[in-house]
Amino acid sequence: MHKIKVRSSEREEMIDISADVEKILGAEDAWDGVCVVFTQHTTCGITVNENADPDVQSDMLGFLKRLIPQDEPHFKHGEKNSDAHIKSSLVGCSVTVPFENGKLLLGRWQAIYMCEFDGPRERKVIVSILGKARTK
C-alpha cells in the first residue's frame, strides 16, 4: 500500500495523478494486475476521464458547481461545504485500473484525477496494487 500526497491550489480542481500512480508501479516492479486508487477524504473524489482537452475538466467542474452550488440555502452543515460532500459522493472515492507490463491500461485520452471540491489543501491518495511482479 502506498500514499500519494496531492496539494490542491483552488477550491475546486481536477489534478492528474496518473504519473504518480505509474511511478508506484515502477518502484514496486509490478507487472500485471490492477491497482486501486482511493481517497479517505469526504470532500474530494477520484475519477478517470479525458486528459487531452482541459475544457473537459472545466466543463465537469462548472456543471457540478451549477448543479450543486456551495451557497444552497437549504444546506444545514455548519462548515459550509455540503456541496463538496455531495460532489464527492457523486464522483466516488476510488477507481480500479488494470495494468500490464508495469503500465496503466488507460485509454489514449484517459487519466486518473483527484477531484478537489473543498480546497485548497493537501490530500492523501492511497494506491493498492494487486498483481504479480516481473519474473526475472
N, CA, C and O of each residue as an XYZ file, in Angstrom:
544
protein
N       0.837     -1.169      0.000
C       0.000      0.000      0.000
C       0.888      1.240      0.000
O       1.883      1.308      0.721
N       0.514      2.207     -0.813
C       1.298      3.429     -0.978
C       0.403      4.641     -0.830
O      -0.806      4.567     -1.046
N       1.012      5.767     -0.456
C       0.268      7.019     -0.329
C       0.892      8.071     -1.228
O       2.113      8.197     -1.322
N       0.025      8.819     -1.883
C       0.435      9.957     -2.689
C      -0.124     11.201     -2.007
O      -1.303     11.240     -1.656
N       0.710     12.206     -1.820
C       0.222     13.487     -1.309
C      -0.082     14.376     -2.509
O       0.741     14.545     -3.409
N      -1.286     14.939     -2.495
C      -1.719     15.807     -3.583
C      -2.097     17.149     -2.984
O      -2.934     17.216     -2.085
N      -1.485     18.218     -3.475
C      -1.756     19.574     -2.979
C      -2.615     20.302     -4.015
O      -2.201     20.497     -5.158
N      -3.812     20.697     -3.594
C      -4.667     21.496     -4.475
C      -4.395     22.977     -4.224
O      -3.936     23.364     -3.149
N      -4.681     23.790     -5.225
C      -4.446     25.229     -5.101
C      -5.730     26.047     -5.239
O      -5.717     27.266     -5.064
N      -6.837     25.372     -5.554
C      -8.115     26.054     -5.711
C      -9.187     25.295     -4.934
O      -8.966     24.159     -4.515
N     -10.335     25.915     -4.743
C     -11.422     25.229     -4.038
C     -11.870     24.008     -4.829
O     -12.103     22.946     -4.250
N     -11.993     24.145     -6.137
C     -12.407     23.032     -6.981
C     -11.456     22.902     -8.158
O     -11.249     23.851     -8.914
N     -10.885     21.726     -8.301
C      -9.998     21.461     -9.434
C      -9.818     19.963     -9.607
O     -10.065     19.177     -8.693
N      -9.383     19.590    -10.797
C      -9.077     18.195    -11.098
C      -7.572     18.090    -11.348
O      -7.028     18.784    -12.207
N      -6.908     17.222    -10.593
C      -5.462     17.102    -10.660
C      -5.108     15.712    -11.189
O      -5.497     14.702    -10.603
N      -4.372     15.668    -12.292
C      -3.962     14.412    -12.918
C      -2.888     13.752    -12.047
O      -1.813     14.314    -11.843
N      -3.191     12.564    -11.543
C      -2.234     11.827    -10.701
C      -1.757     10.536    -11.373
O      -1.158      9.684    -10.718
N      -2.016     10.390    -12.658
C      -1.642      9.172    -13.382
C      -0.149      8.874    -13.295
O       0.238      7.732    -13.048
N       0.689      9.881    -13.494
C       2.143      9.670    -13.453
C       2.591      9.222    -12.067
O       3.498      8.399    -11.945
N       1.961      9.757    -11.018
C       2.302      9.344     -9.653
C       1.969      7.877     -9.428
O       2.729      7.155     -8.784
N       0.837      7.438     -9.957
C       0.440      6.033     -9.815
C       1.408      5.144    -10.594
O       1.818      4.095    -10.099
N       1.771      5.550    -11.795
C       2.711      4.743    -12.583
C       4.090      4.674    -11.927
O       4.766      3.651    -12.035
N       4.519      5.740    -11.248
C       5.797      5.691    -10.519
C       5.762      4.604     -9.454
O       6.743      3.888     -9.250
N       4.636      4.490     -8.785
C       4.498      3.453     -7.755
C       4.594      2.068     -8.390
O       5.253      1.183     -7.844
N       3.947      1.873     -9.533
C       4.036      0.584    -10.227
C       5.491      0.269    -10.572
O       5.942     -0.864    -10.408
N       6.221      1.275    -11.050
C       7.627      1.070    -11.392
C       8.482      0.762    -10.185
O       9.346     -0.113    -10.247
N       8.258      1.462     -9.089
C       9.041      1.248     -7.874
C       8.776     -0.132     -7.283
O       9.665     -0.726     -6.673
N       7.576     -0.637     -7.457
C       7.203     -1.950     -6.923
C       7.562     -3.073     -7.876
O       7.425     -4.249     -7.538
N       8.021     -2.716     -9.067
C       8.288     -3.695    -10.114
C       7.030     -4.517    -10.397
O       7.102     -5.703    -10.716
N       5.871     -3.852    -10.273
C       4.595     -4.508    -10.550
C       4.464     -4.721    -12.051
O       4.778     -3.822    -12.831
N       4.011     -5.877    -12.459
C       3.993     -6.208    -13.871
C       2.580     -6.292    -14.435
O       2.246     -5.555    -15.363
N       1.750     -7.170    -13.897
C       0.378     -7.337    -14.381
C      -0.577     -7.385    -13.205
O      -0.271     -7.986    -12.176
N      -1.725     -6.758    -13.350
C      -2.727     -6.796    -12.292
C      -3.647     -5.595    -12.357
O      -3.916     -5.049    -13.427
N      -4.127     -5.194    -11.184
C      -4.965     -3.992    -11.070
C      -4.448     -3.165     -9.913
O      -3.842     -3.689     -8.978
N      -4.692     -1.873     -9.987
C      -4.396     -1.022     -8.841
C      -5.674     -0.285     -8.473
O      -6.449      0.136     -9.331
N      -5.861     -0.146     -7.186
C      -6.998      0.576     -6.657
C      -6.480      1.915     -6.155
O      -5.538      1.968     -5.363
N      -7.094      2.988     -6.616
C      -6.716      4.340     -6.219
C      -7.886      4.887     -5.406
O      -9.008      4.979     -5.905
N      -7.617      5.249     -4.148
C      -8.680      5.550     -3.186
C      -8.310      6.775     -2.357
O      -7.146      6.965     -2.005
N      -9.300      7.601     -2.048
C      -9.075      8.708     -1.122
C      -9.929      8.517      0.118
O     -11.083      8.098      0.028
N      -9.361      8.824      1.274
C     -10.057      8.704      2.554
C     -10.869      9.952      2.882
O     -11.542      9.996      3.912
N     -10.816     10.942      2.045
C     -11.458     12.226      2.329
C     -12.900     12.247      1.819
O     -13.219     11.597      0.823
N     -13.763     12.992      2.500
C     -15.178     13.042      2.131
C     -15.549     14.271      1.317
O     -16.722     14.474      1.007
N     -14.564     15.094      0.966
C     -14.863     16.272      0.151
C     -13.983     16.339     -1.098
O     -13.780     17.414     -1.663
N     -13.468     15.200     -1.521
C     -12.786     15.100     -2.806
C     -13.122     13.737     -3.391
O     -13.694     12.892     -2.704
N     -12.778     13.520     -4.634
C     -13.101     12.262     -5.286
C     -11.981     11.813     -6.196
O     -10.991     12.517     -6.394
N     -12.160     10.624     -6.745
C     -11.214     10.045     -7.698
C     -12.018      9.613     -8.919
O     -13.058      8.969     -8.787
N     -11.536      9.968    -10.107
C     -12.226      9.557    -11.328
C     -11.221      9.344    -12.451
O     -10.072      9.778    -12.365
N     -11.668      8.677    -13.493
C     -10.908      8.554    -14.741
C     -11.678      9.340    -15.789
O     -12.884      9.159    -15.960
N     -10.960     10.221    -16.492
C     -11.619     10.985    -17.542
C     -10.582     11.490    -18.532
O      -9.399     11.167    -18.430
N     -11.039     12.286    -19.489
C     -10.189     12.757    -20.577
C      -9.064     13.653    -20.090
O      -9.249     14.493    -19.209
N      -7.879     13.451    -20.693
C      -6.728     14.277    -20.342
C      -6.209     15.097    -21.521
O      -5.195     15.782    -21.388
N      -6.875     15.041    -22.661
C      -6.368     15.733    -23.848
C      -6.801     17.194    -23.908
O      -6.015     18.056    -24.301
N      -8.021     17.476    -23.529
C      -8.568     18.822    -23.635
C      -8.960     19.319    -22.248
O      -9.895     18.778    -21.658
N      -8.277     20.336    -21.702
C      -8.592     20.830    -20.357
C     -10.007     21.390    -20.230
O     -10.505     21.573    -19.119
N     -10.658     21.664    -21.369
C     -12.050     22.116    -21.299
C     -12.955     21.056    -20.686
O     -13.984     21.389    -20.098
N     -12.584     19.782    -20.815
C     -13.405     18.721    -20.224
C     -13.442     18.879    -18.704
O     -14.516     18.807    -18.107
N     -12.290     19.092    -18.071
C     -12.266     19.290    -16.617
C     -13.027     20.550    -16.235
O     -13.780     20.552    -15.262
N     -12.835     21.612    -16.991
C     -13.537     22.864    -16.726
C     -15.049     22.669    -16.854
O     -15.808     23.158    -16.018
N     -15.486     21.963    -17.888
C     -16.910     21.706    -18.084
C     -17.484     20.858    -16.954
O     -18.578     21.135    -16.462
N     -16.747     19.824    -16.543
C     -17.229     18.962    -15.456
C     -17.371     19.751    -14.163
O     -18.411     19.699    -13.507
N     -16.319     20.483    -13.799
C     -16.369     21.251    -12.558
C     -17.439     22.341    -12.623
O     -18.141     22.585    -11.642
N     -17.560     22.986    -13.765
C     -18.573     24.029    -13.926
C     -19.985     23.474    -13.799
O     -20.840     24.093    -13.166
N     -20.233     22.318    -14.393
C     -21.566     21.721    -14.309
C     -21.885     21.311    -12.876
O     -22.987     21.558    -12.388
N     -20.922     20.684    -12.202
C     -21.153     20.298    -10.799
C     -21.401     21.525     -9.923
O     -22.231     21.487     -9.015
N     -20.684     22.603    -10.197
C     -20.859     23.834     -9.423
C     -22.255     24.419     -9.630
O     -22.880     24.900     -8.684
N     -22.744     24.375    -10.880
C     -24.100     24.870    -11.146
C     -25.164     23.929    -10.581
O     -26.194     24.375    -10.076
N     -24.907     22.634    -10.670
C     -25.850     21.634    -10.178
C     -25.965     21.662     -8.659
O     -27.056     21.532     -8.104
N     -24.809     21.837     -7.986
C     -24.758     21.804     -6.525
C     -23.958     23.010     -6.047
O     -22.765     22.882     -5.772
N     -24.586     24.170     -5.942
C     -23.856     25.374     -5.530
C     -23.489     25.344     -4.042
O     -24.222     24.801     -3.215
N     -22.350     25.933     -3.731
C     -21.881     25.975     -2.344
C     -22.863     26.716     -1.438
O     -23.036     26.349     -0.276
N     -23.489     27.731     -1.956
C     -24.362     28.569     -1.124
C     -25.837     28.154     -1.173
O     -26.713     28.988     -0.945
N     -26.122     26.899     -1.462
C     -27.501     26.394     -1.463
C     -28.151     26.729     -0.113
O     -27.648     26.299      0.925
N     -29.247     27.480     -0.106
C     -29.831     27.946      1.157
C     -30.416     26.845      2.045
O     -30.644     27.074      3.232
N     -30.660     25.666      1.494
C     -31.242     24.588      2.299
C     -30.195     23.730      3.010
O     -30.555     22.894      3.838
N     -28.915     23.916      2.708
C     -27.865     23.152      3.389
C     -27.791     23.588      4.845
O     -27.892     24.776      5.150
N     -27.614     22.628      5.740
C     -27.570     22.913      7.176
C     -26.183     22.719      7.784
O     -25.911     23.242      8.865
N     -25.307     21.984      7.118
C     -23.983     21.672      7.649
C     -23.214     22.965      7.934
O     -23.062     23.805      7.047
N     -22.736     23.124      9.159
C     -22.113     24.356      9.617
C     -20.808     24.722      8.942
O     -20.425     25.892      8.956
N     -20.110     23.765      8.351
C     -18.823     24.052      7.719
C     -18.961     24.664      6.330
O     -17.958     25.018      5.709
N     -20.174     24.789      5.842
C     -20.442     25.396      4.529
C     -19.772     24.655      3.378
O     -19.383     25.261      2.379
N     -19.640     23.325      3.529
C     -19.059     22.540      2.446
C     -19.932     21.328      2.097
O     -19.430     20.317      1.604
N     -21.231     21.436      2.355
C     -22.136     20.350      1.991
C     -22.058     20.037      0.503
O     -22.155     18.877      0.103
N     -21.882     21.074     -0.319
C     -21.755     20.846     -1.758
C     -20.583     19.923     -2.066
O     -20.683     19.061     -2.940
N     -19.473     20.099     -1.351
C     -18.285     19.267     -1.576
C     -18.553     17.814     -1.196
O     -18.093     16.903     -1.884
N     -19.283     17.590     -0.124
C     -19.625     16.219      0.280
C     -20.500     15.546     -0.774
O     -20.304     14.372     -1.090
N     -21.456     16.280     -1.310
C     -22.350     15.717     -2.323
C     -21.582     15.418     -3.611
O     -21.755     14.352     -4.203
N     -20.739     16.350     -4.045
C     -19.935     16.141     -5.256
C     -19.015     14.941     -5.094
O     -18.839     14.158     -6.027
N     -18.428     14.797     -3.909
C     -17.566     13.655     -3.636
C     -18.328     12.343     -3.774
O     -17.821     11.382     -4.353
N     -19.549     12.306     -3.240
C     -20.350     11.086     -3.346
C     -20.729     10.790     -4.789
O     -20.749      9.628     -5.196
N     -21.028     11.817     -5.565
C     -21.392     11.604     -6.967
C     -20.205     11.099     -7.794
O     -20.356     10.189     -8.609
N     -19.042     11.683     -7.585
C     -17.856     11.287     -8.341
C     -17.327      9.934     -7.852
O     -16.900      9.107     -8.657
N     -17.355      9.715     -6.554
C     -16.836      8.476     -5.981
C     -15.468      8.675     -5.375
O     -14.762      9.634     -5.687
N     -15.106      7.751     -4.502
C     -13.841      7.888     -3.772
C     -12.734      6.967     -4.286
O     -11.629      6.974     -3.744
N     -13.015      6.168     -5.332
C     -11.975      5.258     -5.818
C     -12.213      4.859     -7.265
O     -13.322      4.962     -7.791
N     -11.139      4.403     -7.887
C     -11.197      3.763     -9.204
C     -10.276      2.548     -9.166
O      -9.313      2.502     -8.401
N     -10.585      1.589     -9.990
C      -9.740      0.409    -10.172
C      -9.265      0.420    -11.617
O     -10.070      0.476    -12.547
N      -7.941      0.366    -11.795
C      -7.366      0.461    -13.139
C      -6.439     -0.735    -13.353
O      -5.550     -0.979    -12.537
N      -6.636     -1.483    -14.440
C      -5.712     -2.585    -14.728
C      -4.373     -2.049    -15.240
O      -4.280     -0.944    -15.774
N      -3.346     -2.876    -15.057
C      -2.045     -2.533    -15.633
C      -1.416     -3.788    -16.208
O      -1.709     -4.907    -15.785
N      -0.549     -3.573    -17.179
C       0.134     -4.675    -17.859
C       1.540     -4.201    -18.200
O       1.735     -3.060    -18.620
N       2.505     -5.072    -18.020
C       3.901     -4.708    -18.287
C       4.302     -3.448    -17.529
O       5.113     -2.660    -18.015
N       3.730     -3.255    -16.327
C       4.068     -2.127    -15.485
C       3.458     -0.806    -15.893
O       3.810      0.231    -15.330
N       2.543     -0.811    -16.865
C       1.921      0.424    -17.366
C       0.409      0.350    -17.175
O      -0.214     -0.686    -17.405
N      -0.161      1.472    -16.749
C      -1.614      1.550    -16.609
C      -2.267      1.338    -17.971
O      -1.786      1.845    -18.984
N      -3.352      0.595    -17.989
C      -4.071      0.343    -19.239
C      -5.193      1.368    -19.439
O      -6.341      1.024    -19.722
N      -4.818      2.619    -19.283
C      -5.750      3.711    -19.551
C      -5.877      3.884    -21.060
O      -4.940      3.608    -21.810
N      -7.039      4.342    -21.490
C      -7.223      4.647    -22.897
C      -6.370      5.832    -23.313
O      -5.825      6.552    -22.476
N      -6.266      6.018    -24.602
C      -5.395      7.054    -25.167
C      -5.637      8.427    -24.558
O      -4.688      9.186    -24.357
N      -6.888      8.761    -24.262
C      -7.221     10.092    -23.790
C      -7.571     10.101    -22.308
O      -8.105     11.094    -21.813
N      -7.285      9.019    -21.589
C      -7.696      8.927    -20.184
C      -6.563      9.254    -19.215
O      -5.383      9.073    -19.513
N      -6.971      9.745    -18.042
C      -6.061      9.987    -16.928
C      -6.838      9.744    -15.640
O      -8.069      9.767    -15.622
N      -6.089      9.509    -14.563
C      -6.686      9.380    -13.230
C      -6.619     10.751    -12.579
O      -5.556     11.368    -12.516
N      -7.762     11.223    -12.094
C      -7.836     12.546    -11.486
C      -8.268     12.469    -10.029
O      -9.180     11.723     -9.670
N      -7.592     13.256     -9.198
C      -8.083     13.553     -7.862
C      -8.896     14.832     -8.026
O      -8.374     15.856     -8.466
N     -10.171     14.767     -7.671
C     -11.087     15.891     -7.853
C     -11.257     16.609     -6.517
O     -11.864     16.072     -5.590
N     -10.734     17.790     -6.425
C     -10.843     18.604     -5.214
C     -12.143     19.398     -5.252
O     -12.451     20.053     -6.248
N     -12.906     19.336     -4.154
C     -14.150     20.084     -4.059
C     -14.194     21.013     -2.849
O     -15.183     21.719     -2.652
N     -13.131     21.025     -2.030
C     -13.130     21.838     -0.808
C     -11.716     22.294     -0.468
O     -11.288     22.214      0.684
N     -10.999     22.770     -1.474
C      -9.621     23.174     -1.262
C      -9.507     24.664     -1.032
O     -10.498     25.358     -0.807
N      -8.277     25.138     -1.094
C      -7.061     24.361     -1.299
C      -6.616     23.652     -0.031
O      -6.810     24.144      1.081
N      -6.020     22.489     -0.222
C      -5.497     21.709      0.898
C      -4.657     20.543      0.387
O      -4.599     20.274     -0.813
N      -4.013     19.863      1.320
C      -3.258     18.668      0.964
C      -4.125     17.445      1.208
O      -4.781     17.332      2.243
N      -4.122     16.531      0.244
C      -4.900     15.301      0.323
C      -3.973     14.096      0.259
O      -2.861     14.167     -0.264
N      -4.464     12.985      0.808
C      -3.751     11.716      0.685
C      -4.560     10.791     -0.209
O      -5.771     10.649     -0.046
N      -3.879     10.172     -1.143
C      -4.491      9.192     -2.022
C      -3.751      7.877     -1.792
O      -2.522      7.830     -1.832
N      -4.499      6.828     -1.554
C      -3.923      5.508     -1.297
C      -3.959      4.698     -2.588
O      -4.971      4.664     -3.287
N      -2.851      4.052     -2.888
C      -2.764      3.175     -4.060
C      -2.434      1.776     -3.571
O      -1.407      1.553     -2.929
N      -3.310      0.846     -3.880
C      -3.101     -0.558     -3.524
C      -2.932     -1.359     -4.797
O      -3.758     -1.278     -5.706
N      -1.858     -2.134     -4.863
C      -1.535     -2.898     -6.067
C      -1.856     -4.367     -5.839
O      -1.404     -4.980     -4.872
N      -2.635     -4.905     -6.741
C      -2.985     -6.320     -6.699
C      -2.495     -6.936     -8.010
O      -3.028     -6.643     -9.081
N      -1.491     -7.778     -7.917
C      -0.971     -8.340     -9.163
C       0.311     -9.097     -8.925
O       0.656     -9.453     -7.798
N       0.996     -9.330    -10.001
C       2.239    -10.089     -9.908
C       3.410     -9.238    -10.359
O       3.278     -8.350    -11.201
N       4.553     -9.534     -9.775
C       5.789     -8.839    -10.128
C       6.398     -9.478    -11.364
O       6.061    -10.601    -11.740
N       7.288     -8.747    -11.975
C       8.003     -9.262    -13.135
C       8.860    -10.460    -12.716
O       9.533    -10.417    -11.686
N       8.832    -11.504    -13.503
C       9.711    -12.655    -13.237
C      11.028    -12.406    -13.916
O      11.080    -11.996    -15.075
N      12.091    -12.654    -13.190
C      13.420    -12.320    -13.720
C      14.144    -13.536    -14.190
O      15.275    -13.436    -14.665
